[in-house]
Each structure stands twice: as C-alpha cells, then as structure tokens.
C-alpha cells in the first residue's frame, strides 16, 4: 500500500456539509505521480517508491537524470521524492499514482516548506514577552540574558534566539479529507496547509488515531 503522494497547494475556499456546516478547506492537487524507481529491503536496505510529479523542460534536466527517465518514457518531472511503501515490489517504474488512494474522511499529515518571514526577533519568532518599558528601560524587546554563570560559561545549544523565521520543513498533523475529486486530482483538506500557493507538499496517511 502506498502511504503518501506528492502534490501542490493551490488555494483555500469553503464547502458546505450535508447538515449545513461550513468547512474551510485547502485545495491540494495530488498527482498524477509516476513511479520512477522501486527500492526494496533486499537491494537498498529499505522499502520505498521514488515518484515524480509535475513537468520540467528537457533543457533543465541533467544528462544522468535524463538517461534514467528516458528508460521510463513518461517525460521529465519537476519534483522527485521517495515515498514509504509496504510492498514496493507490487509496483513497477512507469506506474501512476492518483488521488483515489485517499477517501473522504481519511486523516492525513501534510509536509511542506513554511512561508519565509525573514529575520525576526524573539518576540515575533518565539512569542517572548516584552520587558519593562518605563523610563530608563533598556530591555523592551531584547531577549535578555542568554548565557550562564562562569561555569559552564556558554550559550547552550538550541537556545531560543533571534534569527530566520519560517522557510523550513513543516508538518501539520491529523488533517481531515473533506472531499476527493479523482477526475481533477484534487483533495479538499479541512484546515490550513503549510507553505505558499503553488508550493510542493507531501500528503501522507497519519499514524494517529
């Protein structure tokens, strides 16, 4: 069974349920994805399927990758990703994976790259509280002390500091699929999906109950 598929975040809208409730949903175009390589535990040490999504011009593909994809004969892909699969030997290079691997009501995790917000201080990046802003205060939006005493006398790894906000791999867990439209390769997912419009995402079955 294929556990995930590559897609593209399109837009947000809202849909009405049968009882009249309104659901905010994100439109995600999933597939068609093409299997480009099968990886098995005997040969590669793990089970997975490498899949391609989107299209790319031949002039943008290097010669080794072009030679590999020419054997499949399905064109050149914008994105190549490895997707976990329980029985990868059931599939062959050239097979297509479509949106119909999901059903209405399925729970999924969606992986994408969050929107980049540039350099940010600790208040915006980590939701620190402001310091006193009375007369003479010199610590209104600064993070305060970051180090330690003489021993060990250093800043510990992972300390919350100012820096780049966003533009990082992000996973939103346990989202519900409200509708599946195989004819358009669309999933309507209840809730927000990480990343900007037209961003590449991976939709996988959640491990959470």
Secondary structure as UniProt FT lines:
FT   STRAND          4..16
FT   TURN            18..19
FT   STRAND          22..30
FT   STRAND          33..39
FT   HELIX           41..44
FT   STRAND          48..53
FT   HELIX           58..60
FT   HELIX           63..72
FT   STRAND          79..85
FT   TURN            86..87
FT   HELIX           88..90
FT   TURN            93..94
FT   STRAND          96..97
FT   HELIX           99..101
FT   TURN            104..105
FT   STRAND          107..113
FT   STRAND          118..120
FT   HELIX           122..126
FT   TURN            135..136
FT   TURN            150..152
FT   TURN            157..158
FT   STRAND          163..165
FT   STRAND          169..181
FT   HELIX           182..184
FT   STRAND          186..190
FT   TURN            197..198
FT   STRAND          200..205
//
